[in-house]
Amino acid sequence: MYTLYGCKGCGSAAIEAALTLVGAPYQYIEAEPWSGGPAVDELRRLNPLAQVPTLLTPDGTVLTESVAILIWLSEQYPASHLLPTDATARATVLRWLVYLTANAYAAIGIGDFPERWIAGEAEQGSLKAFARARLEDYWRTLERQLGDTPFLFTQQLTVLDLLAATMSHWRPGRDWFQQECPKLTAALQSTLSHTALAPIWIRNFTA
């Protein structure tokens, strides 16, 4: 059985979704890094950065970093088709999966914790504002690349959809996505309304 360390509303939701779709049994441990406690102590033992998601595999291997976990799970369960078998489609999904992690995910982290990067209240406010502007540009860039496929760049759900669906609940916010990224919003609808995944989205993103 897998053990997933996560926290409500975090990137661990994408990993929960992947584990559910591949049919892998797992236990979920709530470990909010900034709150402390025994679960966070255990998380830090496995992952020195105490970041979620962190996945412990049945053989005791530790996996960190959302994109690494998603790719690894897809490769362990190829019948799930969470990564396309077609070389061109696979390359496209991998490209944009890493794009979101390296760019949008990073901008969100800077905006959430500007004090980690710069001192001074005014400076931190400015950094947060610029991080949001960059984040919006990153999403608009993806929007311009989308065609009319039912999912992001593909005909079926992939790990890219799981990550993007999770991130769509964060800044800049659902209203912004609907207004500025209509193709993205439409492509994510099937993932967000997927029967097996609905409890995950509700638990993580409903107050």
CYANA upper distance limits for C-alpha pairs under 8 A (distance plus 0.5 A):
  1 MET  CA     24 ALA  CA      8.02
  1 MET  CA     25 PRO  CA      5.90
  1 MET  CA     26 TYR  CA      5.70
  1 MET  CA     27 GLN  CA      7.81
  1 MET  CA     57 THR  CA      7.54
  1 MET  CA     58 PRO  CA      5.58
  2 TYR  CA     24 ALA  CA      8.07
  2 TYR  CA     25 PRO  CA      6.88
  2 TYR  CA     26 TYR  CA      4.88
  2 TYR  CA     27 GLN  CA      6.83
  2 TYR  CA     55 LEU  CA      7.50
  2 TYR  CA     56 LEU  CA      6.23
  2 TYR  CA     57 THR  CA      5.35
  2 TYR  CA     58 PRO  CA      5.85
  3 THR  CA     26 TYR  CA      5.98
  3 THR  CA     27 GLN  CA      5.44
  3 THR  CA     28 TYR  CA      6.47
  3 THR  CA     29 ILE  CA      7.76
  3 THR  CA     55 LEU  CA      6.31
  3 THR  CA     56 LEU  CA      5.51
  3 THR  CA     57 THR  CA      7.17
  3 THR  CA     58 PRO  CA      8.44
  4 LEU  CA     12 SER  CA      8.29
  4 LEU  CA     16 GLU  CA      8.29
  4 LEU  CA     26 TYR  CA      7.45
  4 LEU  CA     27 GLN  CA      6.74
  4 LEU  CA     28 TYR  CA      5.41
  4 LEU  CA     29 ILE  CA      6.60
  4 LEU  CA     53 PRO  CA      7.37
  4 LEU  CA     54 THR  CA      6.49
  4 LEU  CA     55 LEU  CA      5.15
  4 LEU  CA     56 LEU  CA      6.89
  5 TYR  CA     12 SER  CA      7.98
  5 TYR  CA     28 TYR  CA      6.61
  5 TYR  CA     29 ILE  CA      5.39
  5 TYR  CA     30 GLU  CA      6.56
  5 TYR  CA     31 ALA  CA      6.49
  5 TYR  CA     43 LEU  CA      7.42
  5 TYR  CA     52 VAL  CA      6.58
  5 TYR  CA     53 PRO  CA      6.15
  5 TYR  CA     54 THR  CA      5.69
  5 TYR  CA     55 LEU  CA      6.81
  6 GLY  CA     10 CYS  CA      7.45
  6 GLY  CA     11 GLY  CA      8.19
  6 GLY  CA     12 SER  CA      5.52
  6 GLY  CA     13 ALA  CA      8.20
  6 GLY  CA     28 TYR  CA      7.65
  6 GLY  CA     29 ILE  CA      6.79
  6 GLY  CA     30 GLU  CA      5.81
  6 GLY  CA     31 ALA  CA      6.07
  6 GLY  CA     32 GLU  CA      7.55
  6 GLY  CA     52 VAL  CA      5.48
  6 GLY  CA     53 PRO  CA      5.52
  6 GLY  CA     54 THR  CA      7.46
  7 CYS  CA     12 SER  CA      7.24
  7 CYS  CA     29 ILE  CA      8.46
  7 CYS  CA     30 GLU  CA      5.60
  7 CYS  CA     31 ALA  CA      6.02
  7 CYS  CA     32 GLU  CA      5.68
  7 CYS  CA     52 VAL  CA      7.51
  7 CYS  CA     53 PRO  CA      8.45
  8 LYS  CA     12 SER  CA      8.46
  8 LYS  CA     13 ALA  CA      8.18
  8 LYS  CA     30 GLU  CA      7.97
  8 LYS  CA     32 GLU  CA      8.39
  8 LYS  CA    203 ARG  CA      7.79
  8 LYS  CA    204 ASN  CA      5.25
  8 LYS  CA    205 PHE  CA      7.88
  9 GLY  CA     13 ALA  CA      7.46
  9 GLY  CA    204 ASN  CA      5.02
  9 GLY  CA    205 PHE  CA      5.97
 10 CYS  CA     52 VAL  CA      7.88
 10 CYS  CA     53 PRO  CA      8.32
 10 CYS  CA    166 THR  CA      8.47
 10 CYS  CA    204 ASN  CA      8.02
 11 GLY  CA     15 ILE  CA      7.86
 11 GLY  CA     52 VAL  CA      7.49
 11 GLY  CA     53 PRO  CA      6.77
 11 GLY  CA     66 SER  CA      7.39
 11 GLY  CA    163 LEU  CA      8.20
 11 GLY  CA    166 THR  CA      7.14
 11 GLY  CA    167 MET  CA      7.99
 12 SER  CA     16 GLU  CA      6.74
 12 SER  CA     52 VAL  CA      6.68
 12 SER  CA     53 PRO  CA      5.05
 12 SER  CA     54 THR  CA      8.38
 12 SER  CA     66 SER  CA      7.98
 13 ALA  CA     17 ALA  CA      6.69
 13 ALA  CA    166 THR  CA      6.95
 13 ALA  CA    200 ILE  CA      7.18
 13 ALA  CA    201 TRP  CA      7.82
 13 ALA  CA    204 ASN  CA      7.30
 14 ALA  CA     18 ALA  CA      6.77
 14 ALA  CA     66 SER  CA      8.35
 14 ALA  CA    162 LEU  CA      5.80
 14 ALA  CA    163 LEU  CA      5.91
 14 ALA  CA    165 ALA  CA      8.38
 14 ALA  CA    166 THR  CA      6.42
 15 ILE  CA     19 LEU  CA      6.60
 15 ILE  CA     53 PRO  CA      7.89
 15 ILE  CA     66 SER  CA      7.77
 15 ILE  CA     69 ILE  CA      7.78
 15 ILE  CA     70 LEU  CA      7.11
 16 GLU  CA     20 THR  CA      6.63
 16 GLU  CA    200 ILE  CA      7.68
 17 ALA  CA     21 LEU  CA      6.73
 17 ALA  CA    162 LEU  CA      7.34
 17 ALA  CA    197 LEU  CA      6.56
 17 ALA  CA    200 ILE  CA      7.39
 18 ALA  CA     22 VAL  CA      6.73
 18 ALA  CA     70 LEU  CA      7.50
 18 ALA  CA     73 LEU  CA      7.90
 18 ALA  CA    159 VAL  CA      7.66
 18 ALA  CA    162 LEU  CA      7.79
 19 LEU  CA     23 GLY  CA      6.60
 19 LEU  CA     24 ALA  CA      5.82
 19 LEU  CA     25 PRO  CA      7.90
 19 LEU  CA     26 TYR  CA      7.95
 19 LEU  CA     73 LEU  CA      8.12
 20 THR  CA     24 ALA  CA      6.89
 20 THR  CA     25 PRO  CA      8.41
 20 THR  CA    196 ALA  CA      7.91
 20 THR  CA    197 LEU  CA      7.99
 21 LEU  CA     80 SER  CA      7.67
 21 LEU  CA    196 ALA  CA      8.09
 22 VAL  CA     77 TYR  CA      6.81
 22 VAL  CA     80 SER  CA      6.15
 29 ILE  CA     39 ALA  CA      7.75
 30 GLU  CA     39 ALA  CA      7.65
 31 ALA  CA     36 GLY  CA      8.37
 31 ALA  CA     39 ALA  CA      5.84
 31 ALA  CA     40 VAL  CA      5.69
 31 ALA  CA     43 LEU  CA      7.71
 31 ALA  CA     52 VAL  CA      8.21
 32 GLU  CA     36 GLY  CA      7.48
 32 GLU  CA     40 VAL  CA      7.29
 33 PRO  CA     40 VAL  CA      6.36
 33 PRO  CA     50 ALA  CA      6.57
 33 PRO  CA     51 GLN  CA      7.04
 33 PRO  CA     52 VAL  CA      8.14
 35 SER  CA     40 VAL  CA      8.39
 36 GLY  CA     40 VAL  CA      5.91
 36 GLY  CA     41 ASP  CA      7.61
 37 GLY  CA     41 ASP  CA      6.78
 38 PRO  CA     42 GLU  CA      6.76
 39 ALA  CA     43 LEU  CA      6.62
 40 VAL  CA     44 ARG  CA      6.54
 40 VAL  CA     50 ALA  CA      7.36
 41 ASP  CA     45 ARG  CA      6.85
 42 GLU  CA     46 LEU  CA      7.06
 43 LEU  CA     47 ASN  CA      6.37
 43 LEU  CA     48 PRO  CA      8.37
 43 LEU  CA     50 ALA  CA      6.12
 43 LEU  CA     51 GLN  CA      8.19
 43 LEU  CA     54 THR  CA      8.01
 44 ARG  CA     48 PRO  CA      5.30
 44 ARG  CA     49 LEU  CA      6.91
 44 ARG  CA     50 ALA  CA      4.92
 44 ARG  CA     51 GLN  CA      8.34
 45 ARG  CA     50 ALA  CA      8.46
 46 LEU  CA     50 ALA  CA      8.39
 46 LEU  CA     54 THR  CA      8.45
 46 LEU  CA     62 VAL  CA      7.28
 47 ASN  CA     51 GLN  CA      7.34
 47 ASN  CA     54 THR  CA      7.63
 47 ASN  CA     62 VAL  CA      8.43
 47 ASN  CA     64 THR  CA      7.85
 51 GLN  CA     64 THR  CA      8.48
 52 VAL  CA     64 THR  CA      8.14
 52 VAL  CA     65 GLU  CA      8.45
 53 PRO  CA     64 THR  CA      6.94
 53 PRO  CA     65 GLU  CA      7.33
 53 PRO  CA     66 SER  CA      6.92
 54 THR  CA     62 VAL  CA      7.65
 54 THR  CA     63 LEU  CA      6.37
 54 THR  CA     64 THR  CA      5.28
 54 THR  CA     65 GLU  CA      7.76
 55 LEU  CA     62 VAL  CA      6.37
 55 LEU  CA     63 LEU  CA      5.54
 55 LEU  CA     64 THR  CA      6.90
 55 LEU  CA     69 ILE  CA      7.93
 56 LEU  CA     60 GLY  CA      6.37
 56 LEU  CA     61 THR  CA      6.24
 56 LEU  CA     62 VAL  CA      5.25
 56 LEU  CA     63 LEU  CA      6.84
 57 THR  CA     61 THR  CA      5.71
 57 THR  CA     62 VAL  CA      6.96
 57 THR  CA     63 LEU  CA      8.14
 63 LEU  CA     68 ALA  CA      7.93
 63 LEU  CA     69 ILE  CA      6.65
 64 THR  CA     68 ALA  CA      7.37
 64 THR  CA     69 ILE  CA      6.97
 65 GLU  CA     69 ILE  CA      6.81
 66 SER  CA     70 LEU  CA      6.67
 66 SER  CA    101 THR  CA      8.48
 67 VAL  CA     71 ILE  CA      6.64
 67 VAL  CA     97 LEU  CA      7.41
 67 VAL  CA     98 VAL  CA      7.33
 67 VAL  CA    101 THR  CA      7.41
 68 ALA  CA     72 TRP  CA      6.51
 69 ILE  CA     73 LEU  CA      6.57
 70 LEU  CA     74 SER  CA      6.69
 70 LEU  CA    159 VAL  CA      6.77
 71 ILE  CA     75 GLU  CA      6.79
 71 ILE  CA     83 LEU  CA      8.07
 71 ILE  CA    159 VAL  CA      8.05
 72 TRP  CA     76 GLN  CA      6.78
 73 LEU  CA     77 TYR  CA      6.74
 74 SER  CA     78 PRO  CA      6.37
 74 SER  CA     80 SER  CA      7.69
 74 SER  CA     81 HIS  CA      7.69
 74 SER  CA     82 LEU  CA      5.97
 74 SER  CA     83 LEU  CA      6.41
 74 SER  CA    159 VAL  CA      8.19
 75 GLU  CA     83 LEU  CA      8.17
 77 TYR  CA     81 HIS  CA      8.29
 78 PRO  CA     82 LEU  CA      7.81
 78 PRO  CA     83 LEU  CA      8.04
 81 HIS  CA     85 THR  CA      7.69
 81 HIS  CA    158 THR  CA      7.52
 82 LEU  CA    157 LEU  CA      7.06
 82 LEU  CA    158 THR  CA      4.67
 82 LEU  CA    159 VAL  CA      5.88
 83 LEU  CA     90 ARG  CA      6.63
 83 LEU  CA     93 VAL  CA      7.87
 83 LEU  CA    158 THR  CA      6.16
 83 LEU  CA    159 VAL  CA      7.07
 84 PRO  CA     89 ALA  CA      6.46
 84 PRO  CA     90 ARG  CA      5.36
 84 PRO  CA     93 VAL  CA      8.34
 84 PRO  CA    158 THR  CA      7.89
 85 THR  CA     89 ALA  CA      8.04
 85 THR  CA     90 ARG  CA      6.83
 86 ASP  CA     90 ARG  CA      6.42
 87 ALA  CA     91 ALA  CA      6.58
 88 THR  CA     92 THR  CA      6.82
 89 ALA  CA     93 VAL  CA      6.73
 89 ALA  CA    153 PHE  CA      8.13
 89 ALA  CA    154 THR  CA      7.44
 90 ARG  CA     94 LEU  CA      6.62
 91 ALA  CA     95 ARG  CA      6.50
 92 THR  CA     96 TRP  CA      6.86
 92 THR  CA    153 PHE  CA      7.88
 93 VAL  CA     97 LEU  CA      6.42
 93 VAL  CA    153 PHE  CA      7.80
 93 VAL  CA    158 THR  CA      8.24
 93 VAL  CA    159 VAL  CA      8.49
 93 VAL  CA    160 LEU  CA      6.67
 94 LEU  CA     98 VAL  CA      6.67
 94 LEU  CA    160 LEU  CA      8.30
 95 ARG  CA     99 TYR  CA      6.60
 96 TRP  CA    100 LEU  CA      6.58
 96 TRP  CA    160 LEU  CA      7.69
 97 LEU  CA    101 THR  CA      7.01
 97 LEU  CA    159 VAL  CA      8.26
 97 LEU  CA    160 LEU  CA      5.86
 97 LEU  CA    163 LEU  CA      8.09
 98 VAL  CA    102 ALA  CA      6.37
 99 TYR  CA    103 ASN  CA      6.30
 99 TYR  CA    104 ALA  CA      7.99
100 LEU  CA    104 ALA  CA      5.49
100 LEU  CA    105 TYR  CA      6.51
100 LEU  CA    164 ALA  CA      8.28
101 THR  CA    105 TYR  CA      5.27
101 THR  CA    106 ALA  CA      7.12
102 ALA  CA    106 ALA  CA      6.33
103 ASN  CA    107 ALA  CA      6.66
103 ASN  CA    135 LEU  CA      8.05
103 ASN  CA    138 TYR  CA      7.40
104 ALA  CA    108 ILE  CA      6.77
104 ALA  CA    135 LEU  CA      5.86
104 ALA  CA    138 TYR  CA      6.61
104 ALA  CA    139 TRP  CA      7.84
105 TYR  CA    109 GLY  CA      6.90
105 TYR  CA    167 MET  CA      8.46
106 ALA  CA    110 ILE  CA      6.86
107 ALA  CA    111 GLY  CA      6.68
107 ALA  CA    131 ALA  CA      5.83
107 ALA  CA    132 ARG  CA      7.47
107 ALA  CA    134 ARG  CA      7.45
107 ALA  CA    135 LEU  CA      6.20
108 ILE  CA    112 ASP  CA      6.54
108 ILE  CA    131 ALA  CA      7.62
108 ILE  CA    132 ARG  CA      7.84
108 ILE  CA    135 LEU  CA      7.55
108 ILE  CA    171 ARG  CA      7.72
109 GLY  CA    113 PHE  CA      6.66
110 ILE  CA    114 PRO  CA      5.78
110 ILE  CA    116 ARG  CA      8.37
110 ILE  CA    117 TRP  CA      8.01
110 ILE  CA    127 LEU  CA      8.35
110 ILE  CA    128 LYS  CA      7.42
110 ILE  CA    131 ALA  CA      7.01
111 GLY  CA    127 LEU  CA      7.68
111 GLY  CA    128 LYS  CA      4.99
111 GLY  CA    129 ALA  CA      8.00
111 GLY  CA    131 ALA  CA      6.08
111 GLY  CA    132 ARG  CA      7.15
112 ASP  CA    128 LYS  CA      8.05
113 PHE  CA    117 TRP  CA      8.20
114 PRO  CA    118 ILE  CA      6.86
114 PRO  CA    124 GLN  CA      5.80
114 PRO  CA    125 GLY  CA      8.23
114 PRO  CA    127 LEU  CA      6.99
114 PRO  CA    128 LYS  CA      6.70
115 GLU  CA    119 ALA  CA      6.52
115 GLU  CA    120 GLY  CA      8.44
115 GLU  CA    124 GLN  CA      6.73
118 ILE  CA    123 GLU  CA      7.34
118 ILE  CA    124 GLN  CA      6.73
119 ALA  CA    123 GLU  CA      7.17
119 ALA  CA    124 GLN  CA      7.14
120 GLY  CA    124 GLN  CA      6.51
121 GLU  CA    125 GLY  CA      6.68
122 ALA  CA    126 SER  CA      6.76
123 GLU  CA    127 LEU  CA      6.66
124 GLN  CA    128 LYS  CA      6.59
125 GLY  CA    129 ALA  CA      6.78
126 SER  CA    130 PHE  CA      6.73
127 LEU  CA    131 ALA  CA      6.49
128 LYS  CA    132 ARG  CA      6.79
129 ALA  CA    133 ALA  CA      6.88
130 PHE  CA    134 ARG  CA      6.70
131 ALA  CA    135 LEU  CA      6.57
132 ARG  CA    136 GLU  CA      6.70
132 ARG  CA    171 ARG  CA      8.21
132 ARG  CA    172 PRO  CA      7.72
133 ALA  CA    137 ASP  CA      6.85
134 ARG  CA    138 TYR  CA      6.73
135 LEU  CA    139 TRP  CA      6.96
135 LEU  CA    172 PRO  CA      8.21
136 GLU  CA    140 ARG  CA      6.70
136 GLU  CA    172 PRO  CA      7.37
137 ASP  CA    141 THR  CA      6.62
138 TYR  CA    142 LEU  CA      7.06
139 TRP  CA    143 GLU  CA      6.69
139 TRP  CA    181 CYS  CA      8.04
140 ARG  CA    144 ARG  CA      6.76
140 ARG  CA    180 GLU  CA      7.76
140 ARG  CA    181 CYS  CA      7.13
141 THR  CA    145 GLN  CA      7.21
142 LEU  CA    146 LEU  CA      7.11
143 GLU  CA    181 CYS  CA      6.24
143 GLU  CA    182 PRO  CA      8.41
143 GLU  CA    183 LYS  CA      6.95
143 GLU  CA    184 LEU  CA      6.46
146 LEU  CA    152 LEU  CA      7.48
146 LEU  CA    153 PHE  CA      6.82
146 LEU  CA    183 LYS  CA      7.35
146 LEU  CA    184 LEU  CA      7.85
147 GLY  CA    153 PHE  CA      7.21
147 GLY  CA    183 LYS  CA      8.34
148 ASP  CA    153 PHE  CA      8.46
148 ASP  CA    183 LYS  CA      8.20
149 THR  CA    153 PHE  CA      6.33
149 THR  CA    154 THR  CA      6.20
149 THR  CA    155 GLN  CA      6.29
149 THR  CA    187 ALA  CA      7.79
150 PRO  CA    154 THR  CA      7.39
150 PRO  CA    155 GLN  CA      6.21
150 PRO  CA    156 GLN  CA      7.67
150 PRO  CA    186 ALA  CA      8.40
150 PRO  CA    187 ALA  CA      5.91
150 PRO  CA    190 SER  CA      8.44
151 PHE  CA    155 GLN  CA      6.35
151 PHE  CA    156 GLN  CA      6.44
151 PHE  CA    157 LEU  CA      6.48
151 PHE  CA    161 ASP  CA      7.43
151 PHE  CA    187 ALA  CA      5.18
151 PHE  CA    188 LEU  CA      6.98
151 PHE  CA    190 SER  CA      8.10
152 LEU  CA    157 LEU  CA      8.34
152 LEU  CA    160 LEU  CA      7.60
152 LEU  CA    161 ASP  CA      6.70
152 LEU  CA    184 LEU  CA      7.79
152 LEU  CA    187 ALA  CA      6.37
152 LEU  CA    188 LEU  CA      7.87
154 THR  CA    158 THR  CA      8.44
157 LEU  CA    161 ASP  CA      6.66
157 LEU  CA    162 LEU  CA      8.44
157 LEU  CA    191 THR  CA      7.58
158 THR  CA    162 LEU  CA      7.28
159 VAL  CA    163 LEU  CA      6.78
160 LEU  CA    164 ALA  CA      6.58
161 ASP  CA    165 ALA  CA      6.28
161 ASP  CA    188 LEU  CA      7.06
161 ASP  CA    191 THR  CA      7.22
162 LEU  CA    166 THR  CA      6.76
162 LEU  CA    191 THR  CA      7.57
163 LEU  CA    167 MET  CA      6.70
164 ALA  CA    168 SER  CA      6.43
164 ALA  CA    188 LEU  CA      8.15
165 ALA  CA    169 HIS  CA      7.69
165 ALA  CA    188 LEU  CA      6.59
165 ALA  CA    191 THR  CA      7.42
165 ALA  CA    192 LEU  CA      7.03
166 THR  CA    170 TRP  CA      8.21
166 THR  CA    201 TRP  CA      8.41
167 MET  CA    171 ARG  CA      8.38
168 SER  CA    173 GLY  CA      7.35
168 SER  CA    174 ARG  CA      6.99
168 SER  CA    177 PHE  CA      7.85
169 HIS  CA    173 GLY  CA      6.64
169 HIS  CA    174 ARG  CA      6.69
169 HIS  CA    205 PHE  CA      7.54
170 TRP  CA    174 ARG  CA      8.19
172 PRO  CA    176 TRP  CA      6.48
172 PRO  CA    177 PHE  CA      7.74
173 GLY  CA    177 PHE  CA      6.93
174 ARG  CA    178 GLN  CA      6.78
175 ASP  CA    179 GLN  CA      6.82
176 TRP  CA    180 GLU  CA      6.31
176 TRP  CA    181 CYS  CA      8.14
177 PHE  CA    181 CYS  CA      5.43
177 PHE  CA    182 PRO  CA      7.34
177 PHE  CA    184 LEU  CA      8.19
177 PHE  CA    185 THR  CA      6.94
178 GLN  CA    182 PRO  CA      5.79
178 GLN  CA    185 THR  CA      6.40
181 CYS  CA    185 THR  CA      6.65
182 PRO  CA    186 ALA  CA      6.60
183 LYS  CA    187 ALA  CA      6.60
184 LEU  CA    188 LEU  CA      6.69
185 THR  CA    189 GLN  CA      6.88
188 LEU  CA    192 LEU  CA      6.65
189 GLN  CA    193 SER  CA      6.52
190 SER  CA    194 HIS  CA      6.31
191 THR  CA    197 LEU  CA      8.13
192 LEU  CA    197 LEU  CA      7.75
192 LEU  CA    198 ALA  CA      7.23
192 LEU  CA    201 TRP  CA      7.76
193 SER  CA    197 LEU  CA      7.86
193 SER  CA    198 ALA  CA      6.57
194 HIS  CA    198 ALA  CA      6.44
197 LEU  CA    201 TRP  CA      7.07
198 ALA  CA    202 ILE  CA      6.61
199 PRO  CA    203 ARG  CA      6.47
200 ILE  CA    204 ASN  CA      6.61
201 TRP  CA    205 PHE  CA      6.19
201 TRP  CA    206 THR  CA      8.04
202 ILE  CA    206 THR  CA      5.64
